[in-house]
Structures are given as structure tokens and as C-alpha cells.
């Protein structure tokens, strides 16, 4: 443990608890086309089995301990972490979601503001409980919910390839695209969504396809506007503000770091 403390890990990603989804999570976090891969620190009472041959597992640190224990979280430098993924420890167990919430509360006590927390939910009926602790869990994901919707979609549109389409968007791998909710570039502040869409479709520095936006200051899951109505003041005619986010499909996370003067000239050409 002393060796880990000497590393002074900072800005890392925590994986709290461990289950069969853990290796796939690491694979996506350390995929070759991830623009800014972060050090991964696993905190779990169950020792993960990681294949040292796989390149994505190199540099992954494991701390054996209860992630709902604040002292264990401090040993993982949780207060310096950038993101945390809480996996369900006891998949299928009646108390799995309760344990996950306890981990989230402990993490909030150690790192109350500067860490984004995503939690796996076992039982769809428990989603409401995660919504009651928005400061501890910023986004909750229930695989069972997604599976049910996917099955319904494939039944409604048989042979449409919708499963392959979603798989492409959700896989962080070379040659695939993903969905990104990006901070609004300063050169789009004060423009309508329709104006921003036209500019981004002709953006020469990053290949992106805008599909919507997220209202600033609101939870992501409840504030996303997809394919806005171009005639609506709450949709395509809405003037984008500084704390809004633009949602795009791209094969790598856009940086939108073009110099303001260069961008102004580019926009003027449009």
C-alpha cells in the first residue's frame, strides 16, 4: 500500500466494487481512441482477476478493502480522483443497490464536489432512491432497463440493425463513433441551436454530427433535447447559453479548441 501512496495519483478514475462488467469497463476507459485515458484505481473487497497481457490493464492499481469505508477511499486518493464508477458488488442480491448507495455516500464525504459519480443499479424499482441522492450519484445506469427497451425496439423494427447501431455508439473502440455531451464552445454562445448545428456540420477541425443539446444547470438525463424542432423556441430556435452543452456523434471526443479569430472567419464563410 505504501507504494501506491508514493505515486500521488491525481485525476484518476475510481472503480468501486467489482463484478463481471469490470473488465469491459476498463477496456472502454483505456481504448486506443480515448483522447485522455486516466489511471484506474480499483477498490474492492473481491480481488479482481486482471489479465496482465491485456494492454488496457497495464498500470491499473487495486486496493483490497470496503469502498464504503472512508479510510479505504482516502487510501485510494479518492479526494483527488476525477471520476468514479460504482459497480454492483452482489449482482442479483436483494441488498446490492443499498450497498451501492452506501459507497456513494462515503465517497461524497471524502470528495464532496470535484468528482463525477456513475452508479450501476440492479433493480429498476430502485432508480427513484438514487434520484434522491443527486449530490452523491450524478448518473445512475440500470442495465435491465436498457435491455428491456432494446428488446422492444428490435421487436417493433425487426431486422433494422438497431442493436448493431447502438452497440457501435456505446463501444469505445477504433472505427466506432460515440455520443458526447460537450461544453458549449465560446464561439457558439448566443447562437440558436439551428445556427450551431449548421456551423458544426461544416466544422473543418473535427468531424462531428450535432444531434441535440443539454440545458445548463439541469440533470443530464432530464434535460437533453434530441433532434430539436427547428421552428420551436424551446428547440432549434433556442439561444444557447454558456452553461448549455452540445450533444454530438463523433469518433473521438471533440476539443473545439480552435482559436477564436480563426473560428470567427470560419463561421463568416458559412
N, C-alpha and C positions, 0 to 999 in steps of 0.2 A: 504493500500500500504506500510505503514511503516513496517508492519510485514514481508513482502516479502524482503524488503531491509535488514532487520536484519538477514535474513537467509544466506546472502552472497553466493548465489547459484553459483556454478562454474562447468564447464564441462558439462552443461546440454544440452538438446535438445529443440530447439525452434520450435513451430508450429505457423506459422504466417498466419493469416486469419483462417476461419473455414467454413466447409461445411459438407455434409453428409458423406464424406470419413474420416473425422477426427477421429471418434471413432474406426474405423478399423485400422487406422494408430497407435493409442495409443495401441490397442490390440496387434499389432505385435511388437511394440517397447518394451512393457513390458511383452512379452510372457515368460512363465516359463523357456524355454531353451535358452533365451538370456543370453550370458555369462556376459555381463557388462551393465545391464539396467541403464539408466540415468534418472535423474529428468527431467520431462517435464514441460515446461512453455508455455502456450498458450497466444498469443497476438492477440486480435481480437476485432473489433467493434461490432460484433454479438456475444452475450453471448452464449457459448456452453452449451448444456444440457448434463451433465455427470452423469451417474447413480452411486451414491456413494457406492452401494453394490458391483459393479464390482471391483475385486482386482486390475486390471490394472489402475483404475482411482485414486487409493489412492496416495496422495502426489502430484497430478497434480495441478499446480498453474495456475490461469487465471488472466490475466491483460486485462481490457477492454480499448481499445484505438486503434488508427490507426497505424498499423505496418509500414506504410511508413513514419511515423514521427520519426525522430532520437531521440527525447527526450523520446518518449514512449519506443523505443528499449533500450535506456540506463536504463530505469526503470526496464526492464526485464534482466538487466546484459548481454545484447547481446554480449558485448566485451569479456565476459568470457565463452560464450557458445562453445560447441564443434561442434554441427551440427544444421542446420536449414532446416525445410521443409516448403515451401511456398505453401499453398493451394490456389486454385482459389476462391476468395470470392463470386463473382457473377457468378455462373455456368450458362453457356448459354448466358451470356451477352456479347455484342459486345466489351466492353472495359475491359473484365475480364483479358486478358493477359497483357494489358497495365498496369493495376493496379499491377499485379504480378511483372512486371519488375521494377516498381517504388519502391516496397517493397525491391526487391533485391538490388537496387542501394542505398537505405537508409541503408540497413544492411551492405553493403560494406563500407559505410562512417563511420559506428560505429565500425565494426570489419573487417578491410580490408584484413587480412591474415589468421587468425587462425581458421576459421570456414568453414565447408563444407556445401554448399547450394544446395538443390534439389528443383526444382520448378515444380508445376503442370501446364501443358499447355492445354488450352481449344481447341484451333484451330490448327490443324496440319500445316496450312499455316504460322503460326507464329513461328514455330520452328527456322526458319532462324534468327529471331530477337533475340532469346535467345542465339543463337550461336555467335551473335555479342557482347555479354557482358560476355565473359568467366570468367572474374575475379569476376563478381557478381553472376553468376549462373554456378555452376560447372557441374550439370547434370539436364537436363530438361526431363520430362516424360509426354507424351501425351497419355491418356487413350484411346482416339478414335483411334489412330494409332494401339495400341496393339489389340484392339477389332477387327479391320478390318483384321489384319493378322491372328488372332485366327480363325475367321470365315472362311477365305480362307483355312487355314490348315485343319480344320475339314471337309470342302467340298472336298478337294483333297484326304484326307485319312479318309474316313468315318468309324466310329466305331473303330478307332485306339486308343482311350483313350488319345489322345494328350492333351485335355483340362484338364483332371484329373492330367496328368503328370505335366503340367505347374503349376496347382493350388498347387500341392504338393511342388514344388520348390519355389513358391512365398509366401507360408504361413509359418509364423514363429510360429510353434506350435509343441508340443511334438510328437515325432514319425515321423516328416517330415524332409526332407533334404532341404538345401538351397544352393545357389551358392555364393561363397565367392571369392573375388579377394584379396589375402593376400600378404603382403610384403614378398619378397623372403627371406627365411631363409639364414643366412650367410653360412651355410654348403652346400648350393646349388649354391653359387656364382661360376661362371666359368665353370659350367656343362652345357651340352646341355639339351634342353627340354626333349628329349627322356631318357637321363640319370636320370633327375629329376623325370620324370614320373615313371620310374622303382623303384626308391628309395621310392617315396611316396606311391606307391601301396603296398609296403612291410613295410611301416612305422608302428611300433608297438604301438606308443603312441597316435595316433589319427587316426580314421578311415576316410580316405579321398579318393576321386577319382579325380585325376587331369584331366581336360578337355581342358586346354589351358593356355595361358599367356597373359599379357598385357605389351606392350612396355613401358619402363620408359620414363617419360617426355612428354607423349602424352595424349590427352583427352581419357578417358576410352572408350567412345562409338566408337571411330575411330581407336583404336589401339589394340583391342582384337583379338587374334588369337585362333580360336576354332579348336580342333582336328587337330593339325598341321600335314602336310605331313612329315612323318618320314625321307624322303630322301631329303628334301629341306633345304638349308642353312638358309632360312628365316623362316623355320618351326621347325621341330623336331631336326634339326642339329644346330639350332641357339644356340650360347653360351649365357646363361642367365647372366645378369649384375645386379649389386646391386640395381638399381632403377626399375628393372622389377618387376612385380607381378605375382604370380602363381594363376591360377583360378582352384578352386576345388569344388566338390559337397561334402557336409558333413552335419551331423545332428546338428552340433554346430560349431561356428567359431573356426578354429584351432588356437592354440597358437604357435606351433612349437618352444617351449621353452626348448627343450632337451639340456643338457649340451654338449658342442662341442666334448669333448673326447668320451662320450658315443655314440654320433651320428656317429662319425668317425668309431668307432668299428662296429656300426650297418651297416653303408654303406659298410665297408670292407667285412662283411659277405655276402653281396649281390653279 
